[in-house]
Amino acid sequence: MDICVTSGSRGGTGKTTFSIIMAHVLKYIYQKNIVVINISRISYRIKTDIDIRTDLMDRQGHIRVYDFPAFQLSDRELLSLYLSCRNIVFVADEDPYTAESAKAFLKLARGRKLGVLVNMVIGMPKLKYIILYSKYSKVYLIPFDEQLRIYRASGVDPIKLRSAGVAKMVKAAVDIARRLN
């Protein structure tokens, strides 16, 4: 079973954070070996007990969570990998650029769209983005959380942070994991 976590052409949305949290949730629920495939190949520098690899052909993990970097539709290699995804989680922001990217990427997706995570919501979520994203899949709202913005610099596993953002991501990951079967 594979899950692809992407935000299309928009970077900095929280894909890596959610990929690691999703891997922890899957490991807890399924009690199997979970591997996060870091497609960007840039080191995370996070101390975690989750197996993180960069080899796309690595098939040792029972369940693989592919952490996509931001990419354009003109990148044939990443687009080909994206189109082969069977399960997709799209991580988005509340901004017009991400909304346009989501529209293009989610229309192209051939796999099952498990959810759209609207990350870093400040205050009340904007209705126009919720309506747009809900056309494609179930929408999960994650509040802005300053602790999530700094965890990578300190090398802390995001699942170990006690924060509202992590709690909402875990809740979304549990719901997504339940719908995998």
C-alpha positions in Angstrom: 0.0 0.0 0.0 1.3 3.4 -0.9 0.2 6.9 0.0 1.5 10.0 -1.8 1.6 13.3 0.1 1.9 16.3 -2.2 1.0 19.9 -2.7 1.7 20.1 -6.4 3.7 23.1 -7.3 3.5 24.9 -3.9 6.3 24.4 -1.4 6.2 25.0 2.4 2.7 23.7 3.0 3.6 21.0 5.6 3.9 17.9 3.4 6.9 16.5 5.2 5.4 17.2 8.6 2.2 15.4 7.6 4.2 12.5 5.9 6.0 11.8 9.2 2.9 12.1 11.3 1.0 9.8 8.8 3.8 7.2 9.0 3.6 7.2 12.9 -0.2 6.7 12.7 0.0 3.9 10.2 2.7 2.2 12.2 0.5 2.4 15.3 -2.6 1.2 13.6 -1.3 -1.5 11.3 1.7 -2.6 13.3 3.8 -3.0 10.1 7.0 -1.6 8.8 6.3 1.9 7.5 8.8 3.7 5.2 8.7 7.4 4.3 10.2 7.9 0.9 11.9 11.3 0.7 11.6 12.1 -3.0 13.3 15.4 -2.7 16.4 13.6 -1.4 17.2 16.6 0.9 18.0 15.4 4.4 15.2 16.0 6.9 17.7 16.0 9.9 14.9 14.8 12.2 15.5 12.3 15.0 12.7 9.8 14.5 12.2 6.0 14.7 10.3 6.1 11.4 12.4 4.6 8.5 13.1 7.4 6.0 14.7 6.5 2.7 15.4 8.2 -0.6 15.4 5.2 -2.9 12.2 5.1 -5.0 12.6 1.5 -5.9 12.9 0.4 -2.2 10.1 -2.1 -1.7 11.0 -3.4 1.7 8.4 -1.4 3.6 4.9 -2.9 3.8 3.4 0.6 3.6 5.2 3.5 1.9 4.4 7.2 2.4 5.9 9.2 -0.5 6.8 12.7 0.5 6.7 14.7 -2.8 8.6 17.9 -3.2 6.9 20.9 -4.9 7.0 20.3 -8.6 5.7 21.7 -11.9 3.6 19.7 -14.3 6.5 20.0 -16.8 8.7 17.7 -14.5 8.1 14.4 -16.3 9.7 12.2 -13.8 7.7 13.5 -10.8 4.5 13.8 -12.8 4.8 10.2 -13.9 5.3 9.1 -10.3 2.3 11.3 -9.2 0.0 9.8 -11.8 0.9 6.3 -10.6 -0.1 7.1 -7.0 -3.0 5.0 -5.8 -3.8 7.0 -2.7 -3.3 10.8 -2.6 -3.3 13.3 0.2 -3.0 16.9 -0.9 -1.7 19.5 1.5 -2.7 23.1 0.8 -2.8 26.6 2.1 -5.5 29.2 1.9 -4.1 31.2 -1.0 -4.9 31.6 -4.7 -1.7 30.1 -5.9 -2.2 26.8 -3.9 -5.8 26.7 -5.0 -4.9 26.9 -8.7 -2.2 24.2 -8.2 -4.7 22.0 -6.3 -7.3 22.3 -9.1 -4.8 21.3 -11.7 -3.1 18.5 -9.8 -6.3 17.0 -8.3 -8.1 16.9 -11.7 -5.1 15.0 -13.1 -4.9 12.5 -10.3 -5.8 9.0 -11.2 -5.6 7.6 -7.7 -8.1 7.8 -4.8 -8.0 11.2 -3.2 -8.0 10.5 0.5 -8.1 14.1 1.7 -7.1 17.7 1.3 -5.3 19.1 4.4 -5.7 22.9 4.6 -2.7 23.7 6.8 -1.8 26.8 8.7 -5.4 28.2 8.9 -5.3 31.5 10.8 -8.5 32.3 12.6 -11.7 31.3 10.7 -11.1 29.3 7.5 -12.1 31.0 4.3 -15.2 29.5 2.9 -14.2 29.8 -0.8 -11.2 27.5 -0.2 -13.2 25.0 1.7 -15.8 24.8 -1.1 -13.1 24.5 -3.8 -11.1 21.8 -2.0 -14.3 19.9 -1.0 -15.0 19.3 -4.7 -12.1 16.8 -4.7 -12.1 15.2 -1.4 -12.7 15.4 2.3 -11.2 18.6 3.8 -9.2 18.7 7.1 -8.5 22.0 8.7 -5.2 22.4 10.5 -4.8 25.6 12.6 -1.6 27.7 12.4 0.9 26.5 15.0 4.2 28.3 15.7 5.7 25.1 17.2 5.3 23.3 13.9 7.1 26.0 12.1 10.3 25.5 14.1 10.5 21.7 14.8 12.6 21.0 11.7 15.3 23.5 12.7 15.6 21.8 16.1 15.5 18.2 14.7 12.5 17.2 16.8 10.1 14.5 15.5 6.8 16.4 14.9 4.7 13.7 16.6 6.5 14.5 19.9 5.2 18.1 19.9 2.3 18.9 22.1 0.3 21.3 20.0 -3.1 21.9 18.4 -1.6 21.6 14.9 -0.1 18.2 15.6 -3.3 17.0 17.3 -5.4 18.0 14.3 -2.9 16.3 11.9 -3.0 13.1 13.9 -6.8 13.2 13.9 -6.7 13.6 10.1 -4.2 10.9 9.7 -6.3 8.4 11.7 -9.4 9.2 9.7 -7.4 8.7 6.4 -5.9 5.5 7.7 -9.3 4.1 8.5 -10.5 4.9 5.0 -7.6 3.0 3.4 -9.3 -0.4 3.5 
